[in-house]
Amino acid sequence: MTRVAGIDCGTNSIRLLVADVHPETGELIELDRRMTIVRLGQGVDRTGRLAPEALERTFAACRAYAEVIEELGAEKVRFVATSASRDAENRADFVNGVVEILGVEPEVITGDQEAEFSFTGATGELHGDDRRLVVDIGGGSTEFVVGNRHVEAARSVDIGCVRLTERHVRHDPPTAEEIAAIRADVRAALDLAAETVPIGEADTLVGLAGSVTTVAAIALGLPAYDSEEIHHARISRAQVDEVVARLRASTHDERAAIPVMHPGRVDVIIAGALVLEEIMERTGAAEVVVSEHDILDGIALSVA
């Protein structure tokens, strides 16, 4: 077994996984998994730059992660950065700060690479010959990947819970017009994804990342966030519709009071839930299989 650390820095959150991985079998034994909401993508859609305060929040999380990596003795570290840092003019500031803190250069990966990692991490434990559509709903982008054991087609499109919220939402709760604008963007992005990925031809829909897991936790009525209950839960289209209706009618304080809601997701969960609902509508999926394993697991496996 090789002890590795994988870091996934997205638009809304930065996450760490330290694990022992068997490089031949792909067996992964998790030692530490944590997530910090840093909102690195704050304002990027509007300004094209990473905000100084967003960079500092991200660097603070990196310092905390560096302590964990050292304490657990990870032999190899891979830092992957996604949508926000792809889009930013000043991404060199981000890269230099990460190198100074962690000693590794963040790899600003393409959307297609992001999709490969997500698919590998999400489907490693799933068995059977069914064709899967894996959707990773992030803060700035959403990845669509179709395949079984191997990726057949992948596409990343610029719809995510942070990007859509910043672009369209000005009221709390959002107005009907704001909801309609989000849906219109998602539908246009689905048209783009469908040009290269057969999103309507999969047998199973697998959903990843915080928007999906939060919707699942609400649908399951959990008194607190429980990864074991959420992982591989099957959430029906009707349940997703019910959660979306509840969220879009709720105020910030009402959403914050939901026991499973992470404080950093309160203001962007409506957009994230709408993305999931629109995907299920377009693909005709009767349910979504929720995975707690995602791009982070794929990164860790790739290191080993």
C-alpha positions as CSV (number, residue, x, y, z in Angstrom):
1,M,0.0,0.0,0.0
2,T,1.1,3.5,-0.8
3,R,0.0,6.4,1.5
4,V,-1.1,9.3,-0.6
5,A,-2.8,12.6,-0.3
6,G,-5.2,14.0,-2.9
7,I,-6.4,17.6,-2.8
8,D,-9.3,18.9,-5.0
9,C,-9.7,22.6,-5.1
10,G,-12.9,23.7,-6.8
11,T,-14.9,26.8,-7.2
12,N,-16.7,26.5,-3.8
13,S,-14.7,24.1,-1.7
14,I,-11.3,22.6,-1.2
15,R,-11.1,19.0,0.0
16,L,-8.4,16.6,1.2
17,L,-8.2,12.8,1.2
18,V,-5.3,10.9,2.8
19,A,-5.5,7.2,2.1
20,D,-3.6,4.0,1.7
21,V,-3.9,2.8,-1.8
22,H,-3.0,-0.5,-3.4
23,P,-1.5,0.6,-6.8
24,E,-2.5,-2.7,-8.6
25,T,-5.9,-3.5,-7.2
26,G,-7.1,0.1,-6.6
27,E,-8.1,-0.8,-3.0
28,L,-8.4,2.4,-1.1
29,I,-8.4,2.7,2.7
30,E,-9.4,6.2,3.8
31,L,-7.5,7.7,6.7
32,D,-8.7,11.3,6.6
33,R,-11.3,13.1,4.5
34,R,-12.2,16.7,5.0
35,M,-13.8,19.7,3.3
36,T,-13.6,23.4,3.7
37,I,-15.8,26.0,2.0
38,V,-13.5,28.7,0.7
39,R,-15.5,30.1,-2.3
40,L,-12.3,30.5,-4.4
41,G,-14.6,31.3,-7.4
42,Q,-16.1,34.3,-5.7
43,G,-16.8,36.9,-8.5
44,V,-14.7,35.1,-11.1
45,D,-17.6,34.8,-13.5
46,R,-18.0,38.6,-13.4
47,T,-14.4,39.9,-13.0
48,G,-12.3,37.1,-14.5
49,R,-10.0,37.3,-11.5
50,L,-9.5,35.5,-8.1
51,A,-10.4,37.8,-5.3
52,P,-7.7,38.5,-2.7
53,E,-9.9,37.4,0.2
54,A,-10.9,34.2,-1.7
55,L,-7.2,33.4,-2.2
56,E,-6.5,34.0,1.5
57,R,-9.3,31.7,2.6
58,T,-7.9,29.0,0.3
59,F,-4.4,29.4,1.5
60,A,-5.6,29.1,5.2
61,A,-7.2,25.8,4.3
62,C,-4.0,24.7,2.6
63,R,-2.0,25.4,5.7
64,A,-4.4,23.3,7.8
65,Y,-4.2,20.5,5.2
66,A,-0.4,20.6,5.2
67,E,-0.4,19.8,8.9
68,V,-2.6,16.8,8.4
69,I,-0.5,15.5,5.5
70,E,2.7,15.8,7.5
71,E,1.1,14.2,10.6
72,L,-0.1,11.2,8.6
73,G,3.0,10.8,6.6
74,A,1.7,10.8,3.1
75,E,4.4,9.8,0.7
76,K,3.0,11.5,-2.4
77,V,0.7,14.5,-2.8
78,R,-1.3,15.6,-5.8
79,F,-3.2,18.9,-5.9
80,V,-5.8,19.3,-8.6
81,A,-7.5,22.6,-9.3
82,T,-10.6,22.9,-11.4
83,S,-13.1,25.5,-12.8
84,A,-12.4,28.8,-11.0
85,S,-8.6,28.6,-11.4
86,R,-9.0,27.7,-15.1
87,D,-11.0,30.9,-15.7
88,A,-8.9,33.4,-13.7
89,E,-6.4,35.8,-15.2
90,N,-4.4,35.9,-12.0
91,R,-4.1,32.1,-11.5
92,A,-0.3,32.5,-11.1
93,D,-1.0,34.1,-7.6
94,F,-2.9,31.0,-6.7
95,V,-0.3,28.6,-8.0
96,N,2.6,30.4,-6.3
97,G,0.8,30.4,-2.9
98,V,0.0,26.7,-3.0
99,V,3.6,25.8,-3.9
100,E,4.9,27.9,-1.0
101,I,2.5,26.2,1.5
102,L,2.4,22.6,0.3
103,G,5.5,22.2,-1.8
104,V,3.5,20.9,-4.8
105,E,2.3,22.8,-7.9
106,P,-1.4,22.7,-8.4
107,E,-2.4,21.1,-11.7
108,V,-5.0,23.2,-13.3
109,I,-6.8,20.4,-15.2
110,T,-9.1,20.5,-18.1
111,G,-12.8,19.7,-17.8
112,D,-12.2,16.4,-19.6
113,Q,-9.5,15.4,-17.1
114,E,-11.8,16.4,-14.3
115,A,-14.5,14.2,-15.8
116,E,-12.0,11.2,-15.9
117,F,-11.1,11.6,-12.3
118,S,-14.7,11.9,-11.2
119,F,-15.8,8.8,-13.1
120,T,-12.9,6.7,-11.8
121,G,-13.6,7.7,-8.2
122,A,-17.4,7.4,-8.4
123,T,-17.6,4.0,-10.1
124,G,-14.7,2.1,-8.6
125,E,-17.1,0.3,-6.1
126,L,-20.0,-0.2,-8.5
127,H,-20.5,-3.6,-10.1
128,G,-22.4,-4.8,-13.1
129,D,-22.4,-4.1,-16.8
130,D,-24.8,-1.2,-16.8
131,R,-23.9,1.9,-18.7
132,R,-23.5,4.9,-16.3
133,L,-23.9,8.6,-16.7
134,V,-21.8,10.2,-13.9
135,V,-22.7,13.9,-13.2
136,D,-20.4,16.0,-11.0
137,I,-22.2,19.2,-10.1
138,G,-19.6,21.6,-8.9
139,G,-19.5,25.3,-8.0
140,G,-18.4,26.6,-11.4
141,S,-18.9,23.7,-13.8
142,T,-20.7,20.3,-14.2
143,E,-19.0,17.3,-15.7
144,F,-20.9,14.6,-17.7
145,V,-19.3,11.2,-18.2
146,V,-20.7,8.1,-19.8
147,G,-19.1,4.7,-19.6
148,N,-18.9,1.5,-17.6
149,R,-15.4,0.5,-16.5
150,H,-13.9,3.0,-18.9
151,V,-14.9,6.5,-20.1
152,E,-16.7,6.5,-23.4
153,A,-17.4,10.2,-23.6
154,A,-17.0,13.2,-21.4
155,R,-17.9,16.9,-21.4
156,S,-17.6,19.8,-18.9
157,V,-20.0,22.7,-19.2
158,D,-20.0,26.0,-17.3
159,I,-23.0,25.5,-15.0
160,G,-22.4,25.2,-11.3
161,C,-24.2,26.3,-8.1
162,V,-21.9,29.3,-7.4
163,R,-21.7,30.5,-11.0
164,L,-25.5,30.3,-11.6
165,T,-26.3,31.9,-8.2
166,E,-24.0,34.8,-8.8
167,R,-25.2,35.2,-12.3
168,H,-29.0,35.2,-11.7
169,V,-30.1,35.4,-8.0
170,R,-30.8,38.8,-6.4
171,H,-33.7,37.9,-4.1
172,D,-34.3,35.6,-1.2
173,P,-36.1,33.4,-1.9
174,P,-35.3,33.7,-5.7
175,T,-38.1,35.0,-7.8
176,A,-39.8,32.9,-10.5
177,E,-37.9,34.9,-13.1
178,E,-34.6,34.1,-11.5
179,I,-35.5,30.4,-11.2
180,A,-36.5,30.4,-14.9
181,A,-33.2,32.1,-15.9
182,I,-31.2,29.4,-14.0
183,R,-33.2,26.6,-15.7
184,A,-32.6,28.2,-19.1
185,D,-28.9,28.3,-18.6
186,V,-28.9,24.6,-17.5
187,R,-31.0,23.5,-20.5
188,A,-28.6,25.3,-22.9
189,A,-25.6,23.6,-21.2
190,L,-27.3,20.3,-21.4
191,D,-27.7,20.9,-25.2
192,L,-23.9,21.4,-25.3
193,A,-23.2,18.3,-23.3
194,A,-25.4,16.2,-25.4
195,E,-23.4,17.1,-28.5
196,T,-20.5,14.9,-27.3
197,V,-22.0,12.8,-24.5
198,P,-25.1,10.5,-25.0
199,I,-26.6,11.7,-21.8
200,G,-30.0,10.1,-22.5
201,E,-28.6,6.6,-23.3
202,A,-27.3,5.5,-19.9
203,D,-28.9,2.8,-17.7
204,T,-27.9,4.4,-14.4
205,L,-27.5,8.1,-13.3
206,V,-24.8,8.6,-10.6
207,G,-24.6,12.0,-8.9
208,L,-21.6,13.5,-7.2
209,A,-20.5,16.4,-5.1
210,G,-22.1,18.6,-2.4
211,S,-25.2,19.8,-4.2
212,V,-26.3,16.1,-4.9
213,T,-25.3,14.8,-1.4
214,T,-27.1,17.7,0.3
215,V,-30.3,17.1,-1.7
216,A,-30.0,13.4,-0.9
217,A,-29.6,14.1,2.9
218,I,-32.6,16.3,2.9
219,A,-34.7,13.8,0.9
220,L,-33.7,11.1,3.4
221,G,-34.7,13.3,6.3
222,L,-31.4,12.8,8.1
223,P,-31.1,14.5,11.5
224,A,-27.4,15.2,10.7
225,Y,-25.1,14.7,7.7
226,D,-24.2,11.0,7.6
227,S,-21.8,9.9,4.8
228,E,-22.5,6.3,5.3
229,E,-26.3,6.7,4.9
230,I,-25.9,9.0,1.9
231,H,-23.3,6.9,0.0
232,H,-25.1,4.8,-2.7
233,A,-28.5,6.0,-1.6
234,R,-31.1,5.9,-4.4
235,I,-33.1,9.1,-4.5
236,S,-36.2,9.1,-6.8
237,R,-37.1,11.9,-9.2
238,A,-40.2,12.6,-7.0
239,Q,-38.0,13.1,-4.0
240,V,-35.7,15.4,-5.9
241,D,-38.7,17.4,-7.1
242,E,-40.0,17.7,-3.5
243,V,-36.6,18.9,-2.2
244,V,-36.3,21.5,-5.0
245,A,-39.8,22.8,-4.3
246,R,-39.0,23.1,-0.6
247,L,-35.7,24.9,-1.2
248,R,-36.8,27.4,-3.8
249,A,-39.6,28.6,-1.4
250,S,-37.3,28.9,1.6
251,T,-35.4,31.9,3.0
252,H,-31.7,31.9,3.8
253,D,-32.5,31.4,7.5
254,E,-34.9,28.5,6.8
255,R,-32.3,26.7,4.6
256,A,-29.6,27.3,7.2
257,A,-31.8,25.7,9.8
258,I,-31.9,22.4,7.8
259,P,-29.8,20.0,10.0
260,V,-27.7,18.6,7.1
261,M,-27.0,21.9,5.4
262,H,-23.4,23.0,5.4
263,P,-23.2,26.8,6.2
264,G,-21.1,27.4,3.0
265,R,-23.8,25.8,0.9
266,V,-26.9,27.7,2.1
267,D,-26.8,30.4,-0.5
268,V,-26.0,28.2,-3.5
269,I,-28.0,25.0,-2.9
270,I,-31.1,26.1,-4.8
271,A,-29.1,26.5,-8.0
272,G,-27.3,23.1,-7.4
273,A,-30.6,21.3,-6.8
274,L,-32.1,22.8,-10.0
275,V,-29.2,21.5,-12.0
276,L,-29.8,18.0,-10.7
277,E,-33.6,18.3,-11.3
278,E,-33.0,19.5,-14.9
279,I,-30.5,16.6,-15.6
280,M,-33.1,14.1,-14.4
281,E,-35.8,15.7,-16.5
282,R,-33.6,15.7,-19.7
283,T,-32.3,12.1,-19.2
284,G,-35.6,10.6,-18.0
285,A,-33.8,9.1,-15.0
286,A,-36.3,7.7,-12.4
287,E,-33.6,7.9,-9.7
288,V,-30.1,9.1,-9.0
289,V,-27.5,6.9,-7.2
290,V,-25.6,9.2,-4.9
291,S,-21.9,8.7,-4.4
292,E,-19.7,10.1,-1.7
293,H,-16.7,9.0,-3.7
294,D,-15.8,11.3,-6.5
295,I,-13.0,13.3,-8.1
296,L,-11.0,13.2,-4.8
297,D,-10.9,9.4,-4.8
298,G,-9.9,9.4,-8.5
299,I,-7.1,11.8,-7.7
300,A,-5.8,9.6,-4.9
301,L,-5.9,6.5,-7.1
302,S,-4.0,8.3,-9.8
303,V,-1.2,9.2,-7.4
304,A,-0.7,5.6,-6.4
